[in-house]
């Protein structure tokens, strides 16, 4: 069988024009879908003065991609259930409407959110009727979506027996919600959050003794870990902590995470946020955390990632908030990154550029259309890439409309370029003589590592010329006392680029590349198969479609069967790691194909 495949492969060098073909546009989406509202925010809601966006198109890239490599953190959204009644801003929906709840749960799931934490004001409240609507919807997504109750001090205003009222409310929660298969649990115990309740005169020992279900109690901020009967703490968005030197209140987060790691046996729930602005709320205190065009959102994740890793996991993360429109922290309608994208074409080459911070972009998608409405994706390109050659696709002769979509990082708004016209000359697509290929790029070419520490660089592997196959990562030229690792170590490429993270460790191992070459067998075998041309030329002409299949198989065979590289690590305990500048070569290998890029590593 291998002999016959090799024979067919040899034919590809001589019969390439025979296999040339054109393709047409087979729409898979529409311009309206790619630019229209795709969130659970009401279509009637428009931009508000405190930074909330109106109906728009938002990235559904999973939230987990903003977390540290190897994260198993469960992501929840804090849910404000008080909208739809006259004492709050009209945002176009009623919180306890089952249709609105269903849309919100589906929207959260589409963004990789595992559940919601409901701000709750007690039995019979509007928030309670909303929680009752959430419960069956969460249960309908068994194993995928959870919910929990956060008891708000606002539901205990004026309490004369605050301890008794807390006990009564929590027993109602136990009987009404905690028996749900979708209720949040930690080590098998239901979890209850408290917001402001700790400021009331409550005997927590009495609460613990008299509340059913043995729930885990979680309190806010650093001292949440040390309160009586506490099982852990959660972080929040803190505009009161803003200063000229800390406009995003990140020091609060760092302090919280530092404190949490001194209480490793308790539950920690981190926080990320886009910003804060309460100027349209009735209770406004004119507090602000500027969104900074999406940078606050990204930096709140970066703060978390400085404290946790694949070997030191954060159990849970709360997105603060899903829908607090009045305090300008909602992410339901999307996060504005203040970005634009423009495209142009010269010949077959499509290029584009962006205005704004490209670090808010996850990737670009190129679309082509024959009618400016029905679209087909040409492929995805990682942030940092700004061009695509449409010629090799071999579209039929004619005029086409092309768009470039800048897909934001999780929950950030997407942007579509204006249309540009591509005139195809109808030249058929052919498999280049050089064969399928891929490209390797690094989003940054340098990293600083402290002795005994590590630093990461984000890479992108992009298929070129119909490439499909596995690419294995390795390092070469690693200085003594360093090592490198990849997440993932092997990627399978098809039609879109794949991200890879390389971590440089200032440890006591070095990595070296050892190559194994099996190409000699194929190189010496191919000429022998040229003689097959005479015997099967007629068969090829009569069975063109079959030979297309054979050709495709042979290309896969050549990619997968050719020799590749492997990485080995060797201990080097006698080598002292010196400070200063170093270089590490990143190598990507697939069969006989190999590409590399160099990273400058500064050791401090």
N, C-alpha and C positions, 0 to 999 in steps of 0.2 A: 504493500500500500504506500509506504514512504517513497519507494522508487518511482511509482506512478505520479505521486504528487510532485516530486522533484522534476520529473519530465515535463509536467504541465507548467511548472514554474519557469523552466527554461524557455518555454514558448512565449511567455509574457514579454521577454526581451525583444522578440521579433514580430509578434502579432499584436502589439499594443493598439494600433489604429482599428483593428477589427473589433476590439471591445469598447471603443469610444462610444459614448452615448450622451444624450441630453436629458435634463430633468425639467419637470414643470413644478409649479407652486401648488402644494397640497396644504391648504390652510388648516391650522390647528387651533387658532384663536382669532380674536377680532381686536380692532383698534379700541373699541369701546370697552372690552374686557380689560385690556392692558393699561388703559388710562382712567377708567371710571372707578367709582367708589367700590371698594372691596372690603370694607370694615363694617362692624355692627353699629357704628355711629349713625345717627339719623341722617337721612339724605337732606332733610330740611335744615340741618345745623350748618351755620356758616362760621367763618373765622371770628374769634372773639378777641377783645382788646388785651386779654391777659395771656395770649400766646397759643390758645387752642386752635387747631385747624378745622376747617369745615370738611365736608365729604370729599375724599380724595383716594388715591391709590397708594397703598402702603406695602412695604416689604413683608413677605411672609417667610423670609429666611429664619430658621429656628433661633430662638433666643440663646440656645446653648452654644452657638458659634461665637458668642462674645465672652464666653467663660474660658477658663484655663484648659489646656489640653487634657483629655481624659476625664473631664468633669462628669460626675454622676449626680450633681446637684439637682434637686427637684425645684422647678420654677413655678411660683404662684403669683397671681395678680391680686392686689388689694382692691376690693370692690365696694364702691359707695352705692348703697341701695336706697337713697333718699330722693331720687328725682321723679318728677311727674306729679308733684303736689305743689300747691301755691306758694309755699314758704321757701322754695328753692328756684334757681334759674331754670328756665325751660330749655332743655337740650333736645327736645323732639321725640322723646320716648318716656314711657312710664316704667319704672324699675321692676315692678312686679308683673308686667305683661309677659306671659309665657312665650310669646313670639319673640319679644326682645331678649329674654333670657336665653332662648335657644340660639338666637343669632350670636349673642355674646360668647356663649360656651363654644360654639363652632369656630368663631373668630379666634378665640384664645387657643384652641387646639391647633388651628392652622399656623399659629406662630410658635408652636412648641411649648405652650404653657400648660402645666399639669393640673391647675385648679385655681380656685379663688378663695380668698379670705374675706368674709362678709362683715362689714361694719354693722353692728346690731344693737338695737335700742330696746330690746325686751319684748316679751310676749304681747301680741296684738298691735305692735307698731308697724308702720309701713315697711320698715326693714325686715320685720318678721315675715310679712306676707311675701316679700321678695325671696327670702331664704326658703320659704315653703315652695316657691316656684323653681328655685335652683335645685333643690334636693332631687326630684324625679329626673330632671334633665341631666344632672351629674350621674345618676344611677344608670341612665340610658347609655352612658359611655363607660361601662364597667372596666376598671383597670386602667383607664386612660385619663380620667378626670376626677378630682376630689374637691371638697369644700370644707371650710372650717368657720367657726364663729369667733368674731372679735367683739367682746362685750365692751361697749362704749360708755364712758361715764355720763354721757349725755342722757342715757336712758335711766339714770339714777338720780337725776337732779332733785334736790330738796328731800332726799331720803332721811327719815328720822331714825330708822333702824337699817343702816346701810348694810351691815353684816347679814341680817335676815333677808333683805331684798336681793343681795348678791346670791345667797344660797337658793332662794326661790327661783331666780332667773336661770341659774346654772342647772338646777334640777329639771326645769322645763327643757333646756337645751339637751340634757342627757336623755330625756324621755322622747323628745321630738326629732332630734337630729343625729345624736351619736350612735343610734342603732342602725344608721344607714351604712350600706356597704361602701358608699362613696365618701364617708366622712374621714377627714385626715387623722392619721394615727402615727404615733412615734413609739417604737418598740412595743407595738400592740395596744397602746393607750391613746384615747382620743385627746386632741390638742385644743386648748382654749387660749385665746389671746385676750389681753386686757389693755384698753387704751384709756389712760387717765384714771382708771378705777383705783390705782395705787395711791392716789392723792386723797381718797376718801377714808373716813374712820372705819376701817374694816378689820375684823379679827380674822386673819387668814388661817390660823390654826383651827378656828371654829368652822370656817368655810371648808377646809380640807376634811374635817371630821364628818360633815353633814351633807356634802355633795356626792351624788351618786356617780358611778362609772369610773372613779379613780382617774380623772383627766390630768394631763400634763398642763400646768399653768405657765404661761409665758408672759413676761412683762417687758416693757420698753426700756431701751438704752442700757448703758453699762451696768447700772446697779440692778437691772432686772435679774441678773444672774445670782444676786445675793439676797434678794427679798425672801421673806418667810414663805415657805412652801413653793418657792419658784422651781420650775424645772428647766429654765433657760431664759434667753432674752432675744428680742428682735430689734433691729435697727429701723430708722425712719428717715424721712427727709427733714432737714433741720435748717430752715432759713435763719433762725436765731444765731446760728454758728457762723454765718457769712462774715467775712472781713475783707479788707482790701487785698491782703496777702493770700486769702483763701476764699475766692468768690464762689466756689462750688460746694463749700462746706465739706470738703473731703477729709479734713483732719478729724472731724467727728467720726467718719467711717473707719479711718485707721485706728482710732482709739477704741472703737467698739470691737473691731476684729482682734486687736491686741488683747483686750480684756476677755473676749470669748475663748481664746486659746488657753487662758488660765483656768477655764472651766470646761475641760474637754469631755466630762461626763454628762454635761447638760446640752440641751438642744439649742443650736444657734441658727437664727433665721436672719440672713443678711438683707441688705436693701440696695436697690439701684433706682435712679430717678432721672427724669429729663429736665427738671427745674421746678420752680414754684413761683406763683404770683396770685395773691388772694384779693386783688383790688376790686373784683366784681362780686365778692362775697359780702353778705350782710354784716358779717363779723370782722370785716377786713381790718388788719393791723398794718397794712401796707408793707408786707414782707415779700422779699424777692430772692430767688436764685435764678439768675439768667440762664436761659437754655443754651446760649452761645452756638446757635445753629447746629445742634446735635452733639456738641463737644461735651456738655455736662453729662449727657446720657452715656457716652463712651467712657468718660473719665470715671464715672461711678462704678463701672465694670472694671476698669483698670485698677482702681483702688482695691476692690475685692480680690482680683487676680494676684496682687502682690502678697497676699496672706495665705492663699490656698493653692493646692496643686493636685495632681493625680494621686499623690501619696498622702495628701493631707486635705481631705475633701470638706467642703462646706455642705452641711446636710440639706439646707433649704434656702431659697432666695425669694424675697417678696418684692415685686415690682410696685413701686409707690408713685402713682396709683394707676389703676385701669381707667377710672372714669370720674375723678374729682375735677370736674370742669370749673368749679368755683374757685379752686385754689391753683388752677393752672398746672396741675401735675399729671393730668390724664394722658395716656398713650393710646387710648382706643382709636382716636381719629388720626393718629400718626404724629411723628416728630419731624419738624421742619429742619432741613439741613441747608436751606438757603442756597440751593445749587441749581445750575442749569446745564444742559448738554446740547451741543450743536454738532451737526454732521455735514460732510461734503463728500463728493465723489470725483475722482479724476481717473478716467478710463475704467478699469475694473477695481481700482483701489478705493475702498471706503475708509475715511478717517473721521475721527471725532475728537472734540475737546470739551472740557468741563470748566465752568466757573464755580468757585466755591471749594470747599475742602473735600478732596477725593478720599480721605480716610473714612468718610461716611458712606462710601460706596462698597457694596459687596462684590458686584460683578456687572458686566454689561451684556445685554442680549440684543442681537441684531435680527430684525424682522424684515421680510420681503413680502410684497403684495402685488397683485395685478389690478386691484380695484380700489386701493387706498382704505379698505375696510377689513377684508379678510387677510389674516397674516399667517406666515409660516416662519418659524424660527430657523435662522441660519446657523446659530450656535451661540454659546456663552463665552465671554472673554473676561479674564480677571481684571480687577481694578489695577490700573497702571498700563494696560494695553489699550491703544487708541486706534487700531487699524485692523482691517480684514480685507483679504483679496477675494472678490466674488467670482473671478474668472474661472478657477478650477472647479466650481460647482457645475458649470456647463448648462446654465439655464437656456431654454429655447430663445431664439432671436425675438427681440421685442423690448418694449419699455416697461420697467418695473418701478415701484415705489419702495424705498428702503427707509427704515427707522432704526434708531439706536435707543434702547431703554437703559437708563442708569438705575439699576436695582439697588436700593439702599441696604445698609446693614439692618439688622432686625428692628422692626417697627418704625423705621425711618421712611419718609415719603419717597416713592419712585418718581422718576422724571423721564418723559419721552421726548426725544428730539423732534424737530420739525421734519417733514418728509423731504427726501431727496430722490432724484430720478436716476435710475441706472439703466443704461442702454446696453443690452446684451447682444453680441454679434452672433450668437448661436453656435459658437465653436464648442464642439462636444467636450465633455469632461474626459480626461484621461488620467490613468494612474501614472504619475511621474516616473521616469527611469530610475531616479534615485530612491523610489519607494516611499511608503508612509514614514512620517517622522513626527517628532514632538519637540517642544521648546521648554527650557528650564529658565525660570527667572526668580530673582529675590526681590522682595518689596523694599528691603533696605540692605545695603552692602556692608554694614558695620554693626558691631554689637560690643558693649562693654560688660565684662564679667569680673566680679570680685573673686579673690582667691577663696576656694572652698564653695563658691556659688555657681550659678549658671545663668545663661542668657539665651533668648530664643529669637529666631528669625523666621518670618513667614515666606514660604516659597510657593510657586505656582507651576504646575506641569500642564502644558497646553498642547492638545493634539494638532498636528498639521498634516495636510495631504492625506486625509482619510485614514489616519492612524487609529488603530484600536488594539490594545494589548496592555500588559502589565509593565509597570516601571518600578524598578527597585532602587532605593536610595542608599548611598554610602558616603563616607568621607575619605579624603586622601590628604596627605601632608599635614596630619594633625600634630601639633607640637607636643613634645614630651610633657606629661603631666596633665594633658587634656583628653577628653573623649567627646563623642557626639552621639546623639540618638535622634530618631525621627518618629513623628506621629502623623500619618502612618508610615511604616517602613516600606510598604509596597502599595502602589495605587493602580487601579484598573481604569484606564481611560477609554472613553467611547466618543461622545460628541461634544463634551464640554471640559473645561479646565478643572483640575483637581488641586485643592490646597494641601500643602504639607508644612509642618512645623519642624524645624531642626533646632535642637537644644544643645548648646555648647556648654559642657561641664568642665570647670576648673578642678578636676580631680586627679587621680593617679593612673588613668588609663589613656592609651593612645589608640587611635583607629587607623588601620591601614587597608588599602584596597588591594585585593588579590584577584587577578583576572584569570578566567579560564576561557580558552578560545577553542570552539569547535567549528569555526567557520571553514577550516581547511577542507573538511569533508565535502561541504557544499561547493566551495570554490573549485575543487578538482572534479566534482561530479557534473557540474552544469554543462560544460562543453560536450560531454558525451550524449547529452539529451538533445542537442541540436539536430542530430540526425533523425529524430522522431518527426521533424517537420514534414518531410517528404511523405511519410506513411500516413499521417493523420490530418494533413491539410484539408482534404475534402471533408473529413468528419467535422473539423472545426467549423467550416462554412455551413454545414447542414445543421449543426447543433450549437448555434451561437449562444443561446441562453444557458445551456448546460455548461459551456466552457466559461461563461461569466462566473458561474458558481464555483467551478474548479479554480479559476483564477483567484477568487476571493479566499478560498480555502488555502491556496498555496501561499498567499500573502500572510495569512495567520500563521501558517506553518513556518515561514521564514522568520517571522518576528519571534514566535515562541521557541523555535527550535535552535536558533543560533546561540553561540556562546555568550555568556554574560559575566558580570562581575559580582563579587561578594565582598562583604566587609568583615574584617576580623578585628578584635580588640586584644591588645596584649598589655599585661600589667607592666608598669615601669616605675616601681617604687623607689628606685635610686635616683630618679630625675627630679630635681627641684623645679617647681613652676616659677618662672621669673616674670616680674611685672614688665609691662610694655606692649608693643604692637606685635601681633602675630597674624598669620593668615591660615585659613582652613579652606580647602577645596571641597565643594559639594558636588557629588557625582550622581547623575541619574542614568540608569542603564536599562535597556530593553533589548534583549538579544544582542545583535551586533551594533545597535544604536547606542550612542553614549554622548551625553552633554554634561557640561560642568559650569559652575560659577564659583567665584572666590568671595569669601566673607572675611573682612578685616576684624580681628578680635583683639580688643584692648583689655589687658589684664591689670586690674588695680590692686 
